[in-house]
């Protein structure tokens, strides 16, 4: 298990960040911090000051208080979206518009790639939206780290940037298949993108349902 400042993590490490812990418990981030201070949840901090919370202690807390586990597993039908941007106004603007769309979408927001990478293994998002210009670990390094894990090979990726094509190329370019969303963000285009994603998922589910043998089919 890596507790340093690196971006590497493992799906089996058994810990998550504060934001994901709040989602699992259905409470606010502040409540999670309070539970940690009361020793209701086991947690520690990395050398970089990032809080890590034991998943086992979260599940124990749910069982102890008869709380229902929040369904964020891979079979969950809602579209899981992860947004990474260090700019608070951008996160707030996107959060407001996602709430207005009211589609079957669960969105998690992070201010840094390091915190996002920690929770990605548990959250297993279908879509990643990330800025490129960020401190410490920028979007280019973040996408390279994500691309190194087979778990995220089918991940749809959008980058939000004001960089020109030449500037992106000079910094190593972007992985194949990454779509670029220029600033200022075209929210109508973004809504169309998610409408298309949801339609494709619905068509895929219908196709899979149709291909399954009926309970009444002859053996």
N, C-alpha and C positions, 0 to 999 in steps of 0.2 A: 504494500500500500504506500502510495506516495503522499507525504504530508508537506512537501515543499512547495515552491512557487511554480512548478511545472504545470503543464496543462494535461498531462496524462492521467488517466483514471481507469478503473476496471469495473465492469458491470457487477462483479461479485464482491466488491469491496465492502458492501453493507453499510454505506453511509450516504447522506444527501445534504444539500444545502438548506438554509432556512426557508427559502421560498417554496421549495418542493415539499418540505415538511409541513408547511402551512396548508398546501393543497391536499396532502394526504389526510390531514386532520380536519380540514374544512374550517380553519380558523385564520386569524390574521397573523402576519409576521411578528407583530408585537406580542401576541399571545404565545407564540412559539418561544420567543425569547424569554418570556416570563416563566414558561414551563421548564426551560433549561435552568434558569436561576433558582427554581424551586427543586431542582434535581428530579423532576418528573421525567425528563428526557436526558439521555446521556449525550454529551457533546464536548467538543474540544476545538481549539483553534490552531490553524496551521501557522508556520513561521511568517506567512504573509498576512496574517490576521483574519483569514476566512474561516467562518464557523462551519464545522462538520457535525452532523447529528446522526447518531446511530439509528439505522432503520429498525433494528431489533427492538430498541427502546420505544420507537414509535408504534410498532405493532403490539408490543406489550401494553402500552398505554391505551390503545384502542380496545384490546381485550379486557383490560382492567375496568374500564368505564363503559363497556358494552357499546362502543362506537362502531358504526359501519365503515368499512374500508372504502375510501373513495376510489372508483374504478378508473385507473389510469393505465391498465394493462394493455398489451398488444392487441387484444380482441375487442377493445372498446371501439364503438362504431363512430364516435365523434372524431372530427379532424383535429389532430393535435399540432399546434403551432408554437414555435419558440422564437421570440423576438429578442435580439441582442443589440443594444444601442446605448452608448454612454450619455446621450443627450436626453435629460428628463422631459423637456417639452415634446420631443419626438415620440417618446414612449407614451406620454399622456395623450397626445393626439391620436396615435394608433389605437390605444386602448379605448378611447371614446368612440372611434369609428367601428371597431370590432363589436362593441356593445350595441351600437345602433343597428348593425346588420342582423343580429339575433339568429345567426345560422348555427348549425350543429358543430360549433368550433370551440375548442378549449385553447386559450392563448396564455402562455407564460412569458413574462417580461424579465429581462436581466440587463444589468448595467455593464457587465463585463463578460468576455468570453470565458474566463476562468470559472466563474460561478455557473455559467450556462453549461459548460462541459461537464461539470460535476453532476448535474441533474439530468443530462441528456440520456444517460444509460438507464435511468429509472423511468424517465418520461417517455422515451422513444418517440420523438416527434415525427410527424409526416412532412412538415414544412419548416424550414429554417429561414428567418429573415434577419440579416445582419448588416450592420454598418461596416465600412472598411477602415475609416480613420478612427482608431480608438487607442487610448494610452496603454502602456505596458505590453499587452498582447493585441495586435491589430487584427482586422478581419482577414487579412491574407494568411497570417499564421494560424488563425482559428480554423479557417477552411481547410488548410493543409492537415491540421490535426484531426479534424472530423473525417477527412477523406482517407485517413490511415486505418479507420475502423470499419470492418465489414458490416457491422450493425447498421451503419448509416448509408450504405451504398444506394438505396432507393430513395434517399431523402431529397425532396425538392428544395432547391436553394434559390433565394432571392437576395441580392445585395442592394442596399440603399446607399447611394454615393453621389457626390458632386464631382468626383474625379473624371477626367477625360479618358478616352480610350488609350491615349499615349501614356498618360500617367499610370494607368492600371498596368499596361504592358511593361513599363519601366520598373515596376515593383514585383514583377514575376508573373503577372497575369492571374487569371482565375481558372479553376478547374472546368473541364468540359461540362456543359449542361447547366451552368449557373446563369440565371437571368439577372439582368441589371435593371434596377428601378432608379431612374435619375431623380435628383432633388431639383425643385420641390416635388414631393411625392404626388403622383396622379392617383388619387384615391378611387376614382371610378375604374381605372385600369386594375387596381389591386382588388377591388370587389369582384370584377369580372374574372380575375385569375382564380379567386377562391370559389366563385360560383362554378367555374369549369372543373376545378379539382373535386368539388362535392358531387357534381354530375357524373364525373368519371368513376368515382368511388361507388356511387349508387348503381351505375351500369355494371360495374365489376361484380358487385354483390348479387345483382339479379342474375348475371351469367353463371356465377358459382352456384346459386340456389337452383337454377334450372338444370345444372349438370349433375346435381346430387340425386341419387336414386330415391324414388318415392318409397314411403313406408309400406305402401300396398303393392310395390312391384314384386313380380314373381321372383323367387330365388332360383 
